Amino acid sequence: MNATAELAIGQVAEASGVSVSVVRYYDEFGLITPVRRVGGKRRFGPDAVSRVTFVRRAQAVGFSLADIKTLLDDQRGRWPELVDQHLLDLRQRRDDLNMMISTLEQLRRCACEEVARCEHMVSADEPIAHPSKQALGSLTRQDRP
């Protein structure tokens, strides 16, 4: 690759709408790879911009960085399986969140003086919502820079 087709880290960051630290993080995580280093500075190929954009879009739909790396590294056409599993997980998370919302809306309509004594929350007849780990995990995603 000739030097004119190479991009400095700042150029990749600007073209993909992220900070330089995000580009560094993606490099360290193995999501993008510089084609070479010049004077200790990373130089990327033009495909780095589309890879960073892909990573950001995949994060926006809830993929973890580990799953995104699997998607990017897939050479056997297995990505549909990962997408299908993610769809199942998202649907389960949606159902869990809808159940939690419904319970809280019911609680909010309650006229009890003390929430700890509310029949909706203490009655053995009321089903107890047990959200999936994915539903709770979506509230505190740790792998985003």
Buried (B, 14 or more C-beta within 10 A) or exposed (E): EEEEEBBBBEBBBBBBEBEBEBBBBBBEBEBBEBBEEEEEEBBBBBEBBEBBBBBBEBBEEBBBBEBBBBBBEEEEEEBEEBBEEBEEBBEBBEEBBEBBEEBEEEEEEEEEEEEEEBEBBEEEEEEEEEBBEBBEBBEEEEEEE
